[in-house]
Amino acid sequence: MSQSARRNAKVPGSEMTAMLIIFVSTNAFLTYPRYISLSGYEAAWMEPVFSGVLTLILFFLVEQLLRRYFKNLDIVEVSKEVFGRFGAILIALVFSLYFLCSTAAVMREFTENVVSTVLPSTPILIVGAVFMFAVGYIVYGGIEGICRTAFIFLPILLVGLVAVCLMTVNWWRPYMLLPLWGTGPEQVLRGSLQYSSIFANVLLLTIIYPHVHDTSKMRRIGFVSIVVSTLLLVGLMLTYHMVFPAAETGKTSFALYRLARMIHLGPFFQRLESIFIFLWVTAATVRMAVTLWGCSYLLGKAFGWPTYRPAVPALVLLSFSLGMWPENWIQVINFDGTYLLRWGWIVVFAIPIAVLSIGAMVRSMRGGGRLHGGQRGRRRMQRV
Amino acid sequence: MDMSFTGALKRLLTVDDSMLDDQFSLADDDPSEPADTYGETPQPETVNFTTAENKTDTSKKPVSMRTFLRRATKEYEEAVEKAHVGQDDEIECDIDEMKRRLERFFHLPQNKDIVIREFRVGVDTKAPWRGMAVFVDGLSDKNVINSAILEPLMILTHVSEENPRRTLEYVVEKLLPGNQSQIVNKWSEAVANILTGSTVLFLDRCNGALVIETKGWEHRSVSTPQTENVVRGSQDAFTENFRANTGLVRARLRTEHLVTEIHSVGNLARTDVAIMYIHGVTNPKLVREVRRRISQIDVDFVLDSGMLEQFIEDRPSMLIPQVMATERPDRVAASLAEGYVALFVGNSTYCLIVPVVLWSLVHSSEDSNIRFLPGTFMRLIRWIALLTALLLPGLYVAVTNYHAEMLPTDLMLAIAGSREQVPFPVVVEVLLMEFAIELIREAGIRIPTVIGPTIGIVGALIIGQSAVQAGIVSPLLVIVVATTALASFTVPNYELSMGIRIMRFAFLIAGAVLGFYGIAILFVVYVVRLTMLKSFGVPILSPIAPSSGASRDVLLRGPLWSMNKRPSFLYPLRSWRQKPMSRPWSAPTRKSTGKEGGET
């Protein structure tokens, strides 16, 4: 492929939608079900709904700001406009750090899951190294490769998640969803806000916006991705809580595995949790590739690198090291719950909206110039 | 007796190390020895190929890659130039000079393949008009030469002295009845035409040559396909005749818009390469790209389509082919009508179709000849077979090593029971059996036809019975390996099948080392690799990823009457290949489109 062709590479809407769905839905395999179960008990399934609605509103708001004021610009470029180069570097570093920590946490959680469930005798370093190699390889493919991979694997994720839910039908006890409001509406709403950071659509939108093939479809992409991923999470949580009592769901950190273990459809179709490894691996790989790509892309943008790819091996190694730093799984879960999940909304929602809002105000004050990305001569386009 | 005794004694007492001397060594090049000592007649003109730049560079001094490439390119270009010294010149008027040139170009008289037939034009001509016909023995049709060139010129022609028109144009117009003839003025054109089987006529005092089509070498006639057999469909395949192959396609696709461009590739020996496409359907950018890649191939010799394929593919190191090779003219015709480009290479029995997408490698030309439900069923079978051939051994190893809990207890006990006598780990067992299957497969191709049936007996005995009875492998594994082998034979494309054969071992190792987890990771990595792969600018996973609104003829087989558009990833100039309502006579169709009661 020629360089010019690569520079202009754009991601079609369907692939972008698939990537966003997988990105959010992967939380079903991680600690998100545990934390919202603790927060909402029987009403835990409502939390993804509220978080999803909130995300949808913010997504439309951010999309409107980008469309109106910063067409074809990403968050780093907007930050440069508003805060200057150093301000942009600072903001890019904050996002990159968030993505790096997120990658490291997911890597550790995921490899711990694998080791504790299917490969108990295999050293975690080997499992993690293989996983990170795969993630690094995907990131090398760029956002186009990541989204295309996501599009291919999305049907597997959808079928797998629905299958897990439906194949446990003989264990469903709908009365375990009562009382309806669980720990109470106030607690449920608070939990929805606290753990809404799993919907990183808003932050991702501000990064990938210039790479969408047809930005006029961005609203549709956002709507479909948020609704579908919300439905998947709600379905999973409903099933989880119909199979296990609420008090127990807050103690397990791998909800999907527990559900898969419960599958028993006669003597032949039983203990199918190993089959779902394909589901976890594909989804987790795509998710981590997105965060790692975001990290390297933002760094490249902030520091004016012509390409982010040389940074990928270093970032892979860094996130692997960070992930392996905590002594045990409990520390990782606590770190994830205390910082990334609980306060992640600041990075995922608050900062991007603040930057864009300030940028919009600055633009309005300067005379309402709605600058188009293509008009900015000094803007350097990275290879994506 | 006495002599033999003396000889034996001598051998006993003396050291004779002549047995260590080589009879002949290519490496020990004696510069004093002449390059060609054949016969008494010296070469008319010898081109010296043993100059310093053509000798193998034995110096150990490291050079930069740029220097190395520059030097190698220069050496190659100089060698190519030397091989064609004088061929860029215009053809002379003097027939003796022409003959001397020919002797030099074709290394006569050592080279016995080239025939120079000298003659005089006309009967009872007072002023002789000398001529010569040059052709390659074995490539040209001698009957045509005798009856259409020599006989008319030597016996049936009367050249009067008064007629001043002793020109090639006059010969073409009046004297020679050949159906294809062309006047050339350069030696390079004349030499190239002689080598393709045409007869080149040189006449005294004519500064040019007349190329007469007389190609007629022995070749196999059109026969049935060897690797792409079908039940419903035509039963002819390409053969070793370049023009017969293009003709087979043209006979099916009878449109004046079908264009066949002929190029030649190779500096030492030229090979014809035909680019075939439909003007007005195929995207001109695609044709230009094909032309560009072919014209930039700078090699001495391209023998077959398999070699050309590797020179024009985007990533020849990948196991998945990025060019489709087919031996079926009907498949080529169908592809051309879709907007693809076809490439014919010399005397190759395979035609190349570009670009290619992964899905079409699993299609068969039979698919469109049968109704869409059986067609869909067959495609599903092929996809399952492809995944089986790729993953089954790896999955078996992963399940038995790491995930035994997912098996029902009875099945698990049966597997454990069957493996009780086997001394090897399961991965070694699988590798042994896969190796045996690969041996049988390879031997099946190489084995002489007369003893062909032996391979079946030997294979069945070794794998089916003896290995199990000896406790080397378990009976269940025999089923797994046999199913895998059967599945891999189901893949219609030979190159894809070869790729799967190799990739299977990678998945086997991944399954043995990390179970399902390893297989899943490898699968993801390979899919990512495929998403980045392109064939002539078209992503190989099109039209699924990237998704485009193509017809339903991708994973499954859609109804023929509903596949109205050509593949969008080809960006054809005519996207509709049929009317949206392609069965207007049908009442259900008319009803569904709301035209009931309309025009009849």
Interface residues (C-beta under 8 A of the other chain):
Chain A: M1 P12 S14 E15 V114 V118 L119 T122 I126 V127 V130 F131 A134 Y137 I138 G141 E144 G145 R148 T149 F151 I152 F153 P267 F268 Q270 R271 L272 E273 S274 I275 I277 F278 V281 T282 T285
Chain B: V399 Y402 H403 E405 M406 P408 T409 D410 L514 G515 F516 Y517 G518 I519 A520 I521 F523 V524 V525 V527 V528 R529 T531 M532 K534 P539 L541 I544 A545 P546 S547
